[in-house]
Amino acid sequence: PQDRFAGGRLERDALGTETVNGVDVTKYRVHGETPDGDPFEGVMWMTAYEIPVRVVTGKGDDQVRMELTGLVVGDVDADQFEIPSGYQRFQLPAPAQQDLDALRKQYGR
């Protein structure tokens, strides 16, 4: 959703806390406009780390529901990762880099 809203407007209003698939989350009403001016409205359940575990958008037959299951948050052993052959680092586009920088600042990383 954030890529879709880069340059658009997205607001959220907290509706309370719940548990979704065993994860403590805050439920938000989200609304705004895409950069093209298309309206957006839905409900999003997010962890304290801003990980969306459930998103519901649309109305009636056009409703879309996305849900994350099996979420485990924690440190990952670096030995579980291997850099693929041919890997090349690239520069994120400015809006995505700004979002990443803001998240790093927010979580002290």
Biopython code that builds the backbone (N, CA, C, O; Angstrom):
import numpy as np
from Bio.PDB.StructureBuilder import StructureBuilder

atoms = [
    (1, "PRO", "N", (0.810, -1.216, 0.000)),
    (1, "PRO", "CA", (0.000, 0.000, 0.000)),
    (1, "PRO", "C", (0.844, 1.268, 0.000)),
    (1, "PRO", "O", (0.431, 2.272, -0.580)),
    (2, "GLN", "N", (2.019, 1.251, 0.636)),
    (2, "GLN", "CA", (2.817, 2.467, 0.702)),
    (2, "GLN", "C", (3.339, 2.853, -0.673)),
    (2, "GLN", "O", (3.387, 4.042, -0.989)),
    (3, "ASP", "N", (3.739, 1.873, -1.518)),
    (3, "ASP", "CA", (4.191, 2.208, -2.864)),
    (3, "ASP", "C", (3.066, 2.862, -3.649)),
    (3, "ASP", "O", (3.289, 3.817, -4.392)),
    (4, "ARG", "N", (1.862, 2.344, -3.482)),
    (4, "ARG", "CA", (0.714, 2.894, -4.190)),
    (4, "ARG", "C", (0.441, 4.327, -3.752)),
    (4, "ARG", "O", (-0.098, 5.121, -4.522)),
    (5, "PHE", "N", (0.813, 4.662, -2.510)),
    (5, "PHE", "CA", (0.514, 5.982, -1.974)),
    (5, "PHE", "C", (1.699, 6.932, -2.008)),
    (5, "PHE", "O", (1.570, 8.072, -1.560)),
    (6, "ALA", "N", (2.849, 6.510, -2.521)),
    (6, "ALA", "CA", (3.993, 7.425, -2.600)),
    (6, "ALA", "C", (3.562, 8.653, -3.386)),
    (6, "ALA", "O", (3.205, 8.554, -4.560)),
    (7, "GLY", "N", (3.597, 9.796, -2.745)),
    (7, "GLY", "CA", (3.152, 11.028, -3.382)),
    (7, "GLY", "C", (1.667, 11.279, -3.210)),
    (7, "GLY", "O", (1.163, 12.318, -3.635)),
    (8, "GLY", "N", (0.958, 10.342, -2.593)),
    (8, "GLY", "CA", (-0.472, 10.515, -2.334)),
    (8, "GLY", "C", (-0.693, 10.927, -0.892)),
    (8, "GLY", "O", (0.192, 11.484, -0.242)),
    (9, "ARG", "N", (-1.890, 10.643, -0.404)),
    (9, "ARG", "CA", (-2.248, 11.012, 0.961)),
    (9, "ARG", "C", (-2.901, 9.819, 1.634)),
    (9, "ARG", "O", (-3.862, 9.257, 1.109)),
    (10, "LEU", "N", (-2.391, 9.430, 2.781)),
    (10, "LEU", "CA", (-2.956, 8.324, 3.536)),
    (10, "LEU", "C", (-3.028, 8.736, 4.993)),
    (10, "LEU", "O", (-2.033, 9.175, 5.570)),
    (11, "GLU", "N", (-4.188, 8.599, 5.580)),
    (11, "GLU", "CA", (-4.376, 8.905, 6.994)),
    (11, "GLU", "C", (-4.939, 7.678, 7.676)),
    (11, "GLU", "O", (-5.580, 6.840, 7.043)),
    (12, "ARG", "N", (-4.693, 7.578, 8.979)),
    (12, "ARG", "CA", (-5.252, 6.460, 9.719)),
    (12, "ARG", "C", (-5.697, 6.923, 11.094)),
    (12, "ARG", "O", (-5.104, 7.814, 11.703)),
    (13, "ASP", "N", (-6.762, 6.288, 11.561)),
    (13, "ASP", "CA", (-7.335, 6.592, 12.858)),
    (13, "ASP", "C", (-7.391, 5.293, 13.650)),
    (13, "ASP", "O", (-7.992, 4.315, 13.205)),
    (14, "ALA", "N", (-6.758, 5.281, 14.838)),
    (14, "ALA", "CA", (-6.746, 4.084, 15.670)),
    (14, "ALA", "C", (-8.157, 3.782, 16.186)),
    (14, "ALA", "O", (-8.870, 4.680, 16.634)),
    (15, "LEU", "N", (-8.545, 2.512, 16.117)),
    (15, "LEU", "CA", (-9.861, 2.079, 16.573)),
    (15, "LEU", "C", (-9.782, 1.198, 17.812)),
    (15, "LEU", "O", (-10.813, 0.868, 18.398)),
    (16, "GLY", "N", (-8.579, 0.813, 18.221)),
    (16, "GLY", "CA", (-8.418, -0.046, 19.384)),
    (16, "GLY", "C", (-7.409, -1.137, 19.127)),
    (16, "GLY", "O", (-6.777, -1.187, 18.071)),
    (17, "THR", "N", (-7.265, -2.010, 20.107)),
    (17, "THR", "CA", (-6.299, -3.107, 19.985)),
    (17, "THR", "C", (-7.042, -4.438, 19.946)),
    (17, "THR", "O", (-8.124, -4.590, 20.512)),
    (18, "GLU", "N", (-6.418, -5.399, 19.254)),
    (18, "GLU", "CA", (-6.978, -6.734, 19.101)),
    (18, "GLU", "C", (-5.829, -7.726, 18.976)),
    (18, "GLU", "O", (-4.660, -7.340, 18.962)),
    (19, "THR", "N", (-6.166, -8.979, 18.886)),
    (19, "THR", "CA", (-5.201, -10.024, 18.566)),
    (19, "THR", "C", (-5.650, -10.671, 17.258)),
    (19, "THR", "O", (-6.786, -11.130, 17.141)),
    (20, "VAL", "N", (-4.749, -10.703, 16.277)),
    (20, "VAL", "CA", (-5.037, -11.314, 14.979)),
    (20, "VAL", "C", (-3.999, -12.404, 14.739)),
    (20, "VAL", "O", (-2.799, -12.133, 14.714)),
    (21, "ASN", "N", (-4.463, -13.624, 14.565)),
    (21, "ASN", "CA", (-3.563, -14.774, 14.335)),
    (21, "ASN", "C", (-2.473, -14.864, 15.390)),
    (21, "ASN", "O", (-1.322, -15.169, 15.078)),
    (22, "GLY", "N", (-2.838, -14.597, 16.646)),
    (22, "GLY", "CA", (-1.908, -14.707, 17.764)),
    (22, "GLY", "C", (-0.973, -13.522, 17.945)),
    (22, "GLY", "O", (-0.065, -13.581, 18.774)),
    (23, "VAL", "N", (-1.175, -12.447, 17.188)),
    (23, "VAL", "CA", (-0.300, -11.273, 17.241)),
    (23, "VAL", "C", (-1.099, -10.081, 17.771)),
    (23, "VAL", "O", (-2.200, -9.811, 17.291)),
    (24, "ASP", "N", (-0.553, -9.371, 18.756)),
    (24, "ASP", "CA", (-1.188, -8.161, 19.261)),
    (24, "ASP", "C", (-1.040, -7.050, 18.233)),
    (24, "ASP", "O", (0.065, -6.781, 17.761)),
    (25, "VAL", "N", (-2.150, -6.405, 17.884)),
    (25, "VAL", "CA", (-2.164, -5.394, 16.831)),
    (25, "VAL", "C", (-3.039, -4.220, 17.247)),
    (25, "VAL", "O", (-3.830, -4.304, 18.187)),
    (26, "THR", "N", (-2.872, -3.122, 16.517)),
    (26, "THR", "CA", (-3.769, -1.988, 16.617)),
    (26, "THR", "C", (-4.593, -1.964, 15.342)),
    (26, "THR", "O", (-4.063, -2.100, 14.239)),
    (27, "LYS", "N", (-5.892, -1.789, 15.507)),
    (27, "LYS", "CA", (-6.799, -1.723, 14.366)),
    (27, "LYS", "C", (-6.954, -0.257, 13.964)),
    (27, "LYS", "O", (-7.207, 0.601, 14.810)),
    (28, "TYR", "N", (-6.801, 0.027, 12.660)),
    (28, "TYR", "CA", (-6.892, 1.390, 12.146)),
    (28, "TYR", "C", (-7.932, 1.476, 11.034)),
    (28, "TYR", "O", (-8.071, 0.552, 10.232)),
    (29, "ARG", "N", (-8.645, 2.567, 10.994)),
    (29, "ARG", "CA", (-9.415, 2.955, 9.812)),
    (29, "ARG", "C", (-8.451, 3.757, 8.965)),
    (29, "ARG", "O", (-7.903, 4.753, 9.438)),
    (30, "VAL", "N", (-8.228, 3.349, 7.722)),
    (30, "VAL", "CA", (-7.315, 4.066, 6.830)),
    (30, "VAL", "C", (-8.116, 4.675, 5.694)),
    (30, "VAL", "O", (-9.079, 4.087, 5.202)),
    (31, "HIS", "N", (-7.693, 5.876, 5.284)),
    (31, "HIS", "CA", (-8.400, 6.563, 4.211)),
    (31, "HIS", "C", (-7.469, 7.578, 3.582)),
    (31, "HIS", "O", (-6.524, 8.041, 4.221)),
    (32, "GLY", "N", (-7.728, 7.921, 2.348)),
    (32, "GLY", "CA", (-6.899, 8.907, 1.670)),
    (32, "GLY", "C", (-7.085, 8.845, 0.170)),
    (32, "GLY", "O", (-8.115, 8.397, -0.333)),
    (33, "GLU", "N", (-6.057, 9.308, -0.538)),
    (33, "GLU", "CA", (-6.066, 9.335, -2.000)),
    (33, "GLU", "C", (-4.737, 8.846, -2.533)),
    (33, "GLU", "O", (-3.686, 9.079, -1.935)),
    (34, "THR", "N", (-4.796, 8.159, -3.673)),
    (34, "THR", "CA", (-3.578, 7.776, -4.368)),
    (34, "THR", "C", (-3.020, 9.020, -5.059)),
    (34, "THR", "O", (-3.713, 10.036, -5.120)),
    (35, "PRO", "N", (-1.792, 8.976, -5.582)),
    (35, "PRO", "CA", (-1.261, 10.129, -6.322)),
    (35, "PRO", "C", (-2.141, 10.531, -7.507)),
    (35, "PRO", "O", (-2.122, 11.684, -7.937)),
    (36, "ASP", "N", (-2.915, 9.571, -8.033)),
    (36, "ASP", "CA", (-3.814, 9.861, -9.153)),
    (36, "ASP", "C", (-5.132, 10.477, -8.709)),
    (36, "ASP", "O", (-5.981, 10.802, -9.539)),
    (37, "GLY", "N", (-5.306, 10.639, -7.387)),
    (37, "GLY", "CA", (-6.535, 11.229, -6.872)),
    (37, "GLY", "C", (-7.645, 10.229, -6.608)),
    (37, "GLY", "O", (-8.763, 10.620, -6.273)),
    (38, "ASP", "N", (-7.350, 8.932, -6.757)),
    (38, "ASP", "CA", (-8.363, 7.908, -6.483)),
    (38, "ASP", "C", (-8.540, 7.761, -4.974)),
    (38, "ASP", "O", (-7.551, 7.674, -4.247)),
    (39, "PRO", "N", (-9.791, 7.732, -4.489)),
    (39, "PRO", "CA", (-10.011, 7.583, -3.052)),
    (39, "PRO", "C", (-9.679, 6.172, -2.588)),
    (39, "PRO", "O", (-9.780, 5.210, -3.349)),
    (40, "PHE", "N", (-9.285, 6.070, -1.334)),
    (40, "PHE", "CA", (-8.958, 4.786, -0.726)),
    (40, "PHE", "C", (-9.546, 4.781, 0.672)),
    (40, "PHE", "O", (-9.451, 5.766, 1.404)),
    (41, "GLU", "N", (-10.161, 3.649, 1.038)),
    (41, "GLU", "CA", (-10.691, 3.509, 2.386)),
    (41, "GLU", "C", (-10.655, 2.044, 2.765)),
    (41, "GLU", "O", (-10.912, 1.173, 1.933)),
    (42, "GLY", "N", (-10.340, 1.772, 4.011)),
    (42, "GLY", "CA", (-10.309, 0.398, 4.466)),
    (42, "GLY", "C", (-9.988, 0.310, 5.937)),
    (42, "GLY", "O", (-10.022, 1.304, 6.663)),
    (43, "VAL", "N", (-9.677, -0.896, 6.362)),
    (43, "VAL", "CA", (-9.313, -1.167, 7.747)),
    (43, "VAL", "C", (-8.009, -1.950, 7.711)),
    (43, "VAL", "O", (-7.841, -2.855, 6.894)),
    (44, "MET", "N", (-7.076, -1.591, 8.614)),
    (44, "MET", "CA", (-5.770, -2.240, 8.653)),
    (44, "MET", "C", (-5.417, -2.565, 10.103)),
    (44, "MET", "O", (-5.589, -1.730, 10.991)),
    (45, "TRP", "N", (-4.928, -3.766, 10.334)),
    (45, "TRP", "CA", (-4.484, -4.193, 11.649)),
    (45, "TRP", "C", (-2.957, -4.286, 11.591)),
    (45, "TRP", "O", (-2.416, -5.056, 10.799)),
    (46, "MET", "N", (-2.254, -3.503, 12.428)),
    (46, "MET", "CA", (-0.797, -3.428, 12.351)),
    (46, "MET", "C", (-0.151, -3.704, 13.698)),
    (46, "MET", "O", (-0.685, -3.352, 14.750)),
    (47, "THR", "N", (1.027, -4.350, 13.638)),
    (47, "THR", "CA", (1.801, -4.606, 14.844)),
    (47, "THR", "C", (2.485, -3.321, 15.305)),
    (47, "THR", "O", (2.438, -2.303, 14.615)),
    (48, "ALA", "N", (3.113, -3.375, 16.461)),
    (48, "ALA", "CA", (3.879, -2.236, 16.971)),
    (48, "ALA", "C", (5.051, -1.911, 16.049)),
    (48, "ALA", "O", (5.570, -0.795, 16.080)),
    (49, "TYR", "N", (5.475, -2.880, 15.224)),
    (49, "TYR", "CA", (6.559, -2.661, 14.264)),
    (49, "TYR", "C", (6.034, -2.193, 12.904)),
    (49, "TYR", "O", (6.778, -2.168, 11.924)),
    (50, "GLU", "N", (4.756, -1.824, 12.849)),
    (50, "GLU", "CA", (4.125, -1.326, 11.624)),
    (50, "GLU", "C", (4.029, -2.409, 10.543)),
    (50, "GLU", "O", (4.085, -2.109, 9.351)),
    (51, "ILE", "N", (3.885, -3.651, 10.961)),
    (51, "ILE", "CA", (3.701, -4.761, 10.023)),
    (51, "ILE", "C", (2.197, -5.005, 9.882)),
    (51, "ILE", "O", (1.541, -5.355, 10.863)),
    (52, "PRO", "N", (1.641, -4.828, 8.679)),
    (52, "PRO", "CA", (0.214, -5.093, 8.519)),
    (52, "PRO", "C", (-0.050, -6.602, 8.518)),
    (52, "PRO", "O", (0.522, -7.333, 7.709)),
    (53, "VAL", "N", (-0.920, -7.071, 9.430)),
    (53, "VAL", "CA", (-1.243, -8.490, 9.481)),
    (53, "VAL", "C", (-2.617, -8.778, 8.886)),
    (53, "VAL", "O", (-2.937, -9.925, 8.576)),
    (54, "ARG", "N", (-3.429, -7.727, 8.728)),
    (54, "ARG", "CA", (-4.712, -7.886, 8.036)),
    (54, "ARG", "C", (-5.070, -6.535, 7.423)),
    (54, "ARG", "O", (-4.899, -5.489, 8.049)),
    (55, "VAL", "N", (-5.572, -6.578, 6.178)),
    (55, "VAL", "CA", (-6.030, -5.378, 5.481)),
    (55, "VAL", "C", (-7.333, -5.741, 4.773)),
    (55, "VAL", "O", (-7.411, -6.756, 4.080)),
    (56, "VAL", "N", (-8.350, -4.906, 4.955)),
    (56, "VAL", "CA", (-9.626, -5.104, 4.275)),
    (56, "VAL", "C", (-9.973, -3.795, 3.577)),
    (56, "VAL", "O", (-10.043, -2.745, 4.215)),
    (57, "THR", "N", (-10.189, -3.860, 2.268)),
    (57, "THR", "CA", (-10.544, -2.676, 1.487)),
    (57, "THR", "C", (-11.706, -3.013, 0.565)),
    (57, "THR", "O", (-12.024, -4.181, 0.342)),
    (58, "GLY", "N", (-12.325, -1.979, 0.040)),
    (58, "GLY", "CA", (-13.409, -2.166, -0.905)),
    (58, "GLY", "C", (-14.744, -2.375, -0.224)),
    (58, "GLY", "O", (-14.851, -2.354, 1.003)),
    (59, "LYS", "N", (-15.764, -2.578, -1.052)),
    (59, "LYS", "CA", (-17.128, -2.757, -0.546)),
    (59, "LYS", "C", (-17.829, -3.859, -1.319)),
    (59, "LYS", "O", (-17.565, -4.067, -2.503)),
    (60, "GLY", "N", (-18.719, -4.557, -0.646)),
    (60, "GLY", "CA", (-19.541, -5.572, -1.297)),
    (60, "GLY", "C", (-18.728, -6.626, -2.015)),
    (60, "GLY", "O", (-17.797, -7.200, -1.450)),
    (61, "ASP", "N", (-19.092, -6.883, -3.294)),
    (61, "ASP", "CA", (-18.402, -7.899, -4.088)),
    (61, "ASP", "C", (-16.983, -7.493, -4.450)),
    (61, "ASP", "O", (-16.182, -8.338, -4.849)),
    (62, "ASP", "N", (-16.658, -6.201, -4.316)),
    (62, "ASP", "CA", (-15.319, -5.702, -4.648)),
    (62, "ASP", "C", (-14.407, -5.655, -3.429)),
    (62, "ASP", "O", (-13.331, -5.060, -3.490)),
    (63, "GLN", "N", (-14.816, -6.269, -2.330)),
    (63, "GLN", "CA", (-14.000, -6.239, -1.118)),
    (63, "GLN", "C", (-12.799, -7.179, -1.258)),
    (63, "GLN", "O", (-12.917, -8.296, -1.763)),
    (64, "VAL", "N", (-11.653, -6.701, -0.803)),
    (64, "VAL", "CA", (-10.414, -7.483, -0.819)),
    (64, "VAL", "C", (-9.920, -7.609, 0.620)),
    (64, "VAL", "O", (-9.900, -6.635, 1.372)),
    (65, "ARG", "N", (-9.525, -8.818, 0.984)),
    (65, "ARG", "CA", (-9.001, -9.072, 2.326)),
    (65, "ARG", "C", (-7.663, -9.779, 2.177)),
    (65, "ARG", "O", (-7.561, -10.814, 1.518)),
    (66, "MET", "N", (-6.641, -9.204, 2.797)),
    (66, "MET", "CA", (-5.311, -9.809, 2.804)),
    (66, "MET", "C", (-4.939, -10.067, 4.253)),
    (66, "MET", "O", (-5.196, -9.237, 5.125)),
    (67, "GLU", "N", (-4.331, -11.224, 4.509)),
    (67, "GLU", "CA", (-4.014, -11.568, 5.890)),
    (67, "GLU", "C", (-2.674, -12.290, 5.954)),
    (67, "GLU", "O", (-2.372, -13.147, 5.124)),
    (68, "LEU", "N", (-1.880, -11.930, 6.949)),
    (68, "LEU", "CA", (-0.573, -12.531, 7.183)),
    (68, "LEU", "C", (-0.692, -13.525, 8.330)),
    (68, "LEU", "O", (-1.223, -13.196, 9.391)),
    (69, "THR", "N", (-0.201, -14.735, 8.118)),
    (69, "THR", "CA", (-0.214, -15.744, 9.172)),
    (69, "THR", "C", (1.207, -16.222, 9.424)),
    (69, "THR", "O", (2.081, -16.086, 8.568)),
    (70, "GLY", "N", (1.425, -16.772, 10.581)),
    (70, "GLY", "CA", (2.731, -17.334, 10.912)),
    (70, "GLY", "C", (3.816, -16.295, 11.149)),
    (70, "GLY", "O", (4.999, -16.590, 10.978)),
    (71, "LEU", "N", (3.433, -15.084, 11.540)),
    (71, "LEU", "CA", (4.411, -14.016, 11.749)),
    (71, "LEU", "C", (5.230, -14.278, 13.005)),
    (71, "LEU", "O", (4.685, -14.531, 14.079)),
    (72, "VAL", "N", (6.538, -14.214, 12.850)),
    (72, "VAL", "CA", (7.459, -14.306, 13.974)),
    (72, "VAL", "C", (8.396, -13.116, 13.867)),
    (72, "VAL", "O", (9.087, -12.959, 12.860)),
    (73, "VAL", "N", (8.426, -12.277, 14.893)),
    (73, "VAL", "CA", (9.282, -11.096, 14.905)),
    (73, "VAL", "C", (10.456, -11.364, 15.830)),
    (73, "VAL", "O", (10.275, -11.788, 16.971)),
    (74, "GLY", "N", (11.654, -11.115, 15.333)),
    (74, "GLY", "CA", (12.834, -11.325, 16.165)),
    (74, "GLY", "C", (14.093, -11.294, 15.332)),
    (74, "GLY", "O", (14.054, -11.109, 14.116)),
    (75, "ASP", "N", (15.196, -11.475, 16.001)),
    (75, "ASP", "CA", (16.483, -11.497, 15.323)),
    (75, "ASP", "C", (16.603, -12.780, 14.497)),
    (75, "ASP", "O", (16.081, -13.827, 14.880)),
    (76, "VAL", "N", (17.286, -12.683, 13.376)),
    (76, "VAL", "CA", (17.505, -13.823, 12.495)),
    (76, "VAL", "C", (19.006, -14.070, 12.411)),
    (76, "VAL", "O", (19.785, -13.139, 12.206)),
    (77, "ASP", "N", (19.400, -15.307, 12.567)),
    (77, "ASP", "CA", (20.804, -15.683, 12.486)),
    (77, "ASP", "C", (21.324, -15.389, 11.079)),
    (77, "ASP", "O", (20.761, -15.867, 10.094)),
    (78, "ALA", "N", (22.386, -14.611, 10.989)),
    (78, "ALA", "CA", (22.954, -14.218, 9.695)),
    (78, "ALA", "C", (23.383, -15.434, 8.866)),
    (78, "ALA", "O", (23.448, -15.343, 7.640)),
    (79, "ASP", "N", (23.674, -16.564, 9.507)),
    (79, "ASP", "CA", (24.076, -17.771, 8.780)),
    (79, "ASP", "C", (22.939, -18.347, 7.934)),
    (79, "ASP", "O", (23.175, -19.208, 7.086)),
    (80, "GLN", "N", (21.701, -17.876, 8.160)),
    (80, "GLN", "CA", (20.578, -18.372, 7.380)),
    (80, "GLN", "C", (20.499, -17.715, 6.006)),
    (80, "GLN", "O", (19.675, -18.099, 5.177)),
    (81, "PHE", "N", (21.356, -16.727, 5.767)),
    (81, "PHE", "CA", (21.290, -15.980, 4.515)),
    (81, "PHE", "C", (22.568, -16.145, 3.714)),
    (81, "PHE", "O", (23.663, -16.215, 4.272)),
    (82, "GLU", "N", (22.416, -16.206, 2.417)),
    (82, "GLU", "CA", (23.550, -16.273, 1.522)),
    (82, "GLU", "C", (23.295, -15.301, 0.375)),
    (82, "GLU", "O", (22.226, -15.329, -0.235)),
    (83, "ILE", "N", (24.267, -14.446, 0.080)),
    (83, "ILE", "CA", (24.108, -13.491, -1.004)),
    (83, "ILE", "C", (24.140, -14.269, -2.324)),
    (83, "ILE", "O", (25.096, -14.998, -2.590)),
    (84, "PRO", "N", (23.100, -14.118, -3.151)),
    (84, "PRO", "CA", (23.051, -14.867, -4.412)),
    (84, "PRO", "C", (24.148, -14.426, -5.386)),
    (84, "PRO", "O", (24.573, -13.271, -5.378)),
    (85, "SER", "N", (24.593, -15.351, -6.210)),
    (85, "SER", "CA", (25.582, -14.984, -7.214)),
    (85, "SER", "C", (24.963, -13.974, -8.165)),
    (85, "SER", "O", (23.782, -14.083, -8.496)),
    (86, "GLY", "N", (25.730, -13.006, -8.604)),
    (86, "GLY", "CA", (25.235, -11.980, -9.509)),
    (86, "GLY", "C", (24.534, -10.831, -8.816)),
    (86, "GLY", "O", (24.052, -9.909, -9.475)),
    (87, "TYR", "N", (24.469, -10.875, -7.470)),
    (87, "TYR", "CA", (23.800, -9.798, -6.719)),
    (87, "TYR", "C", (24.486, -8.467, -6.993)),
    (87, "TYR", "O", (25.714, -8.377, -7.008)),
    (88, "GLN", "N", (23.677, -7.436, -7.209)),
    (88, "GLN", "CA", (24.191, -6.077, -7.362)),
    (88, "GLN", "C", (23.333, -5.150, -6.526)),
    (88, "GLN", "O", (22.105, -5.196, -6.599)),
    (89, "ARG", "N", (23.978, -4.306, -5.730)),
    (89, "ARG", "CA", (23.259, -3.338, -4.907)),
    (89, "ARG", "C", (22.664, -2.274, -5.817)),
    (89, "ARG", "O", (23.272, -1.902, -6.821)),
    (90, "PHE", "N", (21.465, -1.778, -5.469)),
    (90, "PHE", "CA", (20.853, -0.708, -6.247)),
    (90, "PHE", "C", (20.349, 0.372, -5.295)),
    (90, "PHE", "O", (20.172, 0.135, -4.100)),
    (91, "GLN", "N", (20.125, 1.546, -5.840)),
    (91, "GLN", "CA", (19.625, 2.681, -5.069)),
    (91, "GLN", "C", (18.103, 2.701, -5.141)),
    (91, "GLN", "O", (17.527, 2.657, -6.228)),
    (92, "LEU", "N", (17.455, 2.766, -3.983)),
    (92, "LEU", "CA", (16.003, 2.869, -3.960)),
    (92, "LEU", "C", (15.556, 4.208, -4.537)),
    (92, "LEU", "O", (16.269, 5.202, -4.405)),
    (93, "PRO", "N", (14.380, 4.250, -5.178)),
    (93, "PRO", "CA", (13.831, 5.542, -5.600)),
    (93, "PRO", "C", (13.591, 6.421, -4.374)),
    (93, "PRO", "O", (13.368, 5.905, -3.278)),
    (94, "ALA", "N", (13.634, 7.726, -4.545)),
    (94, "ALA", "CA", (13.572, 8.677, -3.428)),
    (94, "ALA", "C", (12.406, 8.427, -2.478)),
    (94, "ALA", "O", (12.640, 8.395, -1.270)),
    (95, "PRO", "N", (11.150, 8.246, -2.943)),
    (95, "PRO", "CA", (10.061, 8.050, -1.979)),
    (95, "PRO", "C", (10.258, 6.803, -1.112)),
    (95, "PRO", "O", (9.997, 6.834, 0.091)),
    (96, "ALA", "N", (10.714, 5.716, -1.718)),
    (96, "ALA", "CA", (10.935, 4.485, -0.964)),
    (96, "ALA", "C", (12.089, 4.649, 0.016)),
    (96, "ALA", "O", (12.015, 4.151, 1.139)),
    (97, "GLN", "N", (13.147, 5.334, -0.384)),
    (97, "GLN", "CA", (14.283, 5.559, 0.506)),
    (97, "GLN", "C", (13.871, 6.424, 1.691)),
    (97, "GLN", "O", (14.314, 6.191, 2.815)),
    (98, "GLN", "N", (13.025, 7.422, 1.443)),
    (98, "GLN", "CA", (12.541, 8.280, 2.533)),
    (98, "GLN", "C", (11.708, 7.472, 3.522)),
    (98, "GLN", "O", (11.834, 7.657, 4.733)),
    (99, "ASP", "N", (10.852, 6.572, 3.013)),
    (99, "ASP", "CA", (10.065, 5.710, 3.900)),
    (99, "ASP", "C", (10.975, 4.815, 4.732)),
    (99, "ASP", "O", (10.764, 4.666, 5.936)),
    (100, "LEU", "N", (11.980, 4.221, 4.104)),
    (100, "LEU", "CA", (12.906, 3.348, 4.807)),
    (100, "LEU", "C", (13.690, 4.117, 5.859)),
    (100, "LEU", "O", (13.854, 3.638, 6.981)),
    (101, "ASP", "N", (14.175, 5.303, 5.510)),
    (101, "ASP", "CA", (14.918, 6.127, 6.473)),
    (101, "ASP", "C", (14.047, 6.490, 7.668)),
    (101, "ASP", "O", (14.514, 6.478, 8.807)),
    (102, "ALA", "N", (12.779, 6.815, 7.409)),
    (102, "ALA", "CA", (11.860, 7.177, 8.495)),
    (102, "ALA", "C", (11.623, 5.987, 9.419)),
    (102, "ALA", "O", (11.574, 6.152, 10.638)),
    (103, "LEU", "N", (11.473, 4.779, 8.847)),
    (103, "LEU", "CA", (11.296, 3.584, 9.675)),
    (103, "LEU", "C", (12.537, 3.292, 10.506)),
    (103, "LEU", "O", (12.439, 2.943, 11.683)),
    (104, "ARG", "N", (13.698, 3.436, 9.891)),
    (104, "ARG", "CA", (14.942, 3.204, 10.642)),
    (104, "ARG", "C", (15.067, 4.184, 11.795)),
    (104, "ARG", "O", (15.479, 3.804, 12.891)),
    (105, "LYS", "N", (14.719, 5.433, 11.558)),
    (105, "LYS", "CA", (14.783, 6.455, 12.605)),
    (105, "LYS", "C", (13.789, 6.138, 13.717)),
    (105, "LYS", "O", (14.107, 6.252, 14.900)),
    (106, "GLN", "N", (12.571, 5.734, 13.315)),
    (106, "GLN", "CA", (11.528, 5.434, 14.281)),
    (106, "GLN", "C", (11.916, 4.274, 15.185)),
    (106, "GLN", "O", (11.626, 4.300, 16.382)),
    (107, "TYR", "N", (12.572, 3.254, 14.627)),
    (107, "TYR", "CA", (12.912, 2.078, 15.402)),
    (107, "TYR", "C", (14.383, 2.018, 15.804)),
    (107, "TYR", "O", (14.865, 0.982, 16.262)),
    (108, "GLY", "N", (15.100, 3.147, 15.629)),
    (108, "GLY", "CA", (16.473, 3.237, 16.096)),
    (108, "GLY", "C", (17.422, 2.293, 15.400)),
    (108, "GLY", "O", (18.316, 1.728, 16.030)),
    (109, "ARG", "N", (17.235, 2.117, 14.094)),
    (109, "ARG", "CA", (18.128, 1.196, 13.358)),
    (109, "ARG", "C", (18.804, 1.916, 12.234)),
    (109, "ARG", "O", (19.591, 1.316, 11.501)),
]
sb = StructureBuilder()
sb.init_structure("model")
sb.init_model(0)
sb.init_chain("A")
sb.init_seg("    ")
for serial, (resi, resn, name, xyz) in enumerate(atoms, 1):
    if name == "N":
        sb.init_residue(resn, " ", resi, " ")
    sb.init_atom(name, np.array(xyz, "f"), 0.0, 1.0, " ", f" {name:<3s}", serial, name[0])
structure = sb.get_structure()
